[in-house]
Amino acid sequence: MAPNNIRVLKRHRPQENINECERDPVLESEEMVCYREPTMYGNLLASLGCSKKVVARMKKRRVRKKEGKSDKEGVEDEENSGSAEDEEIQGAGQESLGGLTRNTGQENNDNHNKEEEDFEACETDDVENELCTNGQSSYTSSFREHLSHILSSKELDTLPKGKWKFQWEAPAIGMPNCIWRGTRPNFLHVAQSDPTYGLKPKLYKHWLQLYEKSGGKDFGSSNRRRFFSICNSYMDVFHSNKNGGRGEDSGHMDAYLMHSLNHIFRSRDLVKKNECKIHSLSVEEILSDDGLRDQGFTRPKVLILLPYKCTAFRAVMRLIQLTPESQRVNVQQLDRFDKNFGLTSENVIPKKPYDWEALIGEGNAAYDDAFMIGIEHTKESIRLYGDFNSSDMIIASPLGLVEAIGKAEDHIGKDVDYLSSIEVLVIDHADVLMSMQYWKHIDIVFKQLNRLPSKQHDTTNIMRVRPWYLDGHARFYRQSIIISSHLTAELNSLFNHQCLNYKGKMKLECAYDGVLHEVLCNVTQIYKRFDATSMLQADTARLEYFANKVFPRIRDSVQGGVMIFINSSYEYSKLRMFLKSQKASFCYIDEDATNDVKSRARLEFFNGSKQIMLYTERAYFFWGYKIRGIKQLIFYSLPERKKYYPRIMNMLEESHDMEATVLFSRFDQHQLARIVGKDSANRLIRSKGSIYAFR
């Protein structure tokens, strides 16, 4: 083992310095030798070929930063170093200096090199003094402040693990009965004092022109601008009340796309500025200045997860529009993108439900859920379908990424290292990804984010990689923005346990009034609570309650017309297997049913040849069929989308003594609050009774 990996610990050292060694009374009087696993940063220093003195100085600087000490401490010792050793450093490091003054990716990508040569050595158009914090508010320099911060060991120890305590309260953005809670004081008033709200001047001017051209007024008070300011705080954000209208959707999309562009362009400006500085610095100055480390292991900085190709099409086309004209003179591969992601005459489909139209777009059948596309920005052009490792942004579906991860695991030479340096993650339409697709894919993607790459890539200049990448702390710097139409237990768990941004987090909390008043038919709604010990056990407890308390009444009744509405595919599979085991007379409509199966099921249920119909929330989302012949309605589980409850309830045919049954447990509190209201939901969960009626 290399000597650098062995540290000798003296007896007089404090306990915190020997926490990796077990104290032994026998060894108290002797030196204790402990093996420490070499870090990637240590290996980098060893490979530079510089003198031990440079390595020692750099290590001291990093230790001081981690301990929260000033860089001035210990400067006198460094200044007393011998000049002979300095000369040795300069002589030994001449070869290394050449590697520091250029981006190795430019040598290995001829097309990329040709484009990047168009950049001036030092851009002065709208970079100007933006990269300097002098005379500017902390909000304006949030990019620099966030990425230049080095986490100390104390900060790492105090980073929240698991649940966060939300303490920041501020008025919601255009949403009554909602409130933001976060882990830091209100900062939106600071954004108001900045003339460009933290945007690069060119981006701000272009966005303002687009907004005014579309008829918008008072840009500074608009919801999209305020949501951009929240994104630009670099905190983790969970917006859980997007109503789904196309206008509101475009406002949120504008905000996170502008934040992504701002982050990408500022990152590029910083790289170009540092390249200018490097030419006039010595090797020691370059290696000892963390400010010159401005890159990740790979180039992609932004990852946007969307559910369908059509949503990706809108995002990319809007991204192109939001890019200033001087920086999109040429959009490469646009025809190919339009063919693969856009609407063609071959994929026009009939009228769909409102929820579908709001998400997919009228008549658009481009709802493939397996896709990935890399987007690269150069000085005057946008390159679509760029190589993932050299792209600035990746827009993908979870399934598309999971397929890429699977190929990387199965084939030697393939990798997903382009996920190693993601600094801004956006998950839009998170509710659709959760309830209408396979949620496990999100977990798989999160496990791959910000991992150390499997190899060094040609586009990586390891000597300019940010220190916190080398320390394995990238996940603490990644900003996650989750946008959903409602809060679910799965999304809440993801936000609490997988989003660990050191800057803190904020989320939207809403007090719902419920949708019971939208039920138009005169029906008695019976809510029956069953007990469950955990969320994992709730599905089994639900089926047992149905089998013992609800199904016997259906089986013994001669009346048909029983429709059972089910929330999830997992619950649907278990219930369907149970009915088969009981040889019950039933039909079904799920999201995978063919047109023939759906038509036959609706006919058999209407004419009474089948006693029971199973209808899933996914099927209603995709097809929106109104079922005729319902005489008894059972909500096996409540819908995630609150608007579905009155729509399904209003399908009941008018008759005397209409009744609907709803099964729930304490783990359904989020759905209950959206449907019956927050106060009523609390009573249903906490009261001693187990059966309640609404009418």
Beta strands, then each sheet from edge to edge (+ up, - down):
strand 1: 6-9
strand 2: 32-35
strand 3: 170-171
strand 4: 178-182
strand 5: 236-239
strand 6: 302-305
strand 7: 330-332
strand 8: 372-377
strand 9: 381-384
strand 10: 393-396
strand 11: 424-427
strand 12: 479-483
strand 13: 505-510
strand 14: 524-529
strand 15: 562-566
strand 16: 586-589
strand 17: 612-616
strand 18: 632-635
strand 19: 659-664
strand 20: 691-694
sheet 1: 1+ 2-
sheet 2: 3+ 4- 13+ 5+ 12+ 11+ 6+ 10+ 8- 9+ 7+
sheet 3: 16+ 17+ 15+ 18+ 19+ 14+ 20-
end
